[in-house]
Each structure stands twice: as C-alpha cells, then as structure tokens.
Amino acid sequence: MGNIEKTIEVCQLSKSFNGQNVVRDISFDIRKGEVFGLIGPNGAGKTTIIRILLDIMRPDSGEIHIRNDSLSEEIKNRIGYLPEERGLYKKLTVFETLIYLGALKERDSKERARMLLEKMGMISHKDKKISELSKGMQQKIQIIASIIHDPEFIILDEPFSGLDPVNMKLVKDLIIELGKVGKTILISTHMMEQVEQMCSRIFMINKGVGVLYGSIDEIKSRYGKNTILLEFEGELKNIPGVKKMNNSGNYAELILESGVNSQVILKSLAEMVRINKFEMSTPSLNEIFIQVVEGT
C-alpha cells in the first residue's frame, strides 16, 4: 500500500478512575484523509479516549502522537471538536455564535460561516437566536461551529444524535466531503448504520477494551456470508435453520445456522411471504456489534 501517512497514533492507552479501568491498553491509528469510526456501546470508554486525545485528561499510561508530535498548543488549535454534551450561547444569533467561535481560533470566519450555513440548509436562520432553534438545528450549528476554523483534525462525538434522516444525510455528506479534501476525521458513535456507510476502518471498544480493529470489509468477511438480507411483504414466522432474525417491518436480516442451504430457506420463505429482495451477505456491522457485546 506504499507509505501510509498516519496522522493520529494512540499507543497503549490506559486510564482508571477510583480503581476502575475505564480504558485498558488501547492502541489504534488514524490515517490522513480517513473517516475513522470509534464505536462501542454507551459507557464503553469512547469519550474518555477522546478527552485524552484532546488533552482534557491525562492517561495513567500510554501515549498519543498527532503528526509524530505530542500535543502542542499549535496542534490543539488545528483540532475541531464536537463534544457529546452540547452547549451554545443561547442569547447570541447563529451568525454571531459562529463568528465569535472562529475568532477564538484567530480566524475571520464570515465567508466560511456563510458557506457552511448554506451547505447545511441553515442560511435563512442566520439571524435567529440559538434559543429559537429546534434541537436538530442547534445540532447542525454545533457541527458547523466545530469546523468553523477549518481544522485539520476533526473529532465528532455522537454527531448524529437527535437528527432526522434528512439532516443526518446532510451531516454525513459534509463529513465525507471533509475527508475527501484531506481532513482526518474521528467519529465516535454507537450508530452502526452510519459508520458502515462512511468509515473505511473502525476500532470497537467494549467495557474499556478493544474488541475489533480494522477495515469494515475485512471485519465483516471474518464473520462469514451467513446472512440473508430480505425485503418482503407479509408476516415472517420462525424458519428452521435461521438462528436469529432482525426484523424491521418489510426488511429483515436473517442469520443462518452453520451449514444451512440458503435455497432451502428461500423455499420456506416463498411459501410464507412475497419476496422482493433476497441476498446472501456478510452480517451488518450492527449485528456484529451485538454479537461482540453479548459475547457470542
């Protein structure tokens, strides 16, 4: 693959509070221009890793290097951060907020603020007070605020929480675009579907310990092609040979028992429902996530 430029390296990071290990011996790297997923259930240790990355908190042991350097003030100024606990100045207008936050990083942000508001469908709200905006709109402003100073490294903690599907797509498109222009992006989330569509590689943490690390394709292929993706009309009942069924209305993911012939399953399904799509696949990241967390 030639020489891969690693932008962020996390080496053997550990941190405990009151004798409880919150993160234990965590190592991963993020490459330049990569959208990287830090995933795991709530309380797994994701936010602790981010706080150490941002130098808000010191690790008990281990190191972090950004561009082969430890965290200097200059490097910290090149980081954009969306915290999980959101907070904006409610009395300022949208535009005032963005200009103020840009100025904190010594940037004149008027043009960039306009461009980003336009991109996020928020330009018509620029003179409204933050307090007048819906939660989803405030979330979009917060995302713009985290990148207003044109940072090189972007860390987004749960960027999709509270967004409807339309705004989720806007945010997703923005993140993908930032990756394409060479920004290095870390997304921390428990929303697997979004990760699957955006990230090339992931690090999964559960109870403070790394459990999966690598490219999504490679991780999924490790779990085998034992899954049927099904779109159907009618009512699904239990089928012999199907170990688990993730059913959401007209769409289902069927996990097969090992050695089961998919044609036999297809025949059983055809007698039960009208099939619009039947596809053998690797399990979804969501299913892998559940299997890992449940320890199966």
Secondary structure, DSSP 8 states (H G I E B T S, - for coil): -----EEEEEEEEEEEETTEEEEEEEEEEEETT-EEEEE-STTSSHHHHHHHHTTSS--SEEEEEETTB---HHHHTTEEEE-SS----TTSBHHHHHHHHHHHTT---HHHHHHHHHHTT-GGGTTSBGGGS-HHHHHHHHHHHHHTT--SEEEEESTTTT--HHHHHHHHHHHHHHHHTT-EEEEEES-HHHHHHH-SEEEEEETTEEEEEEEHHHHHHHT-S-EEEEEEES-----TTEEEEEEETTEEEEEE-TT--HHHHHHHHHTTSEEEEEEEE---HHHHHHHHHHT-
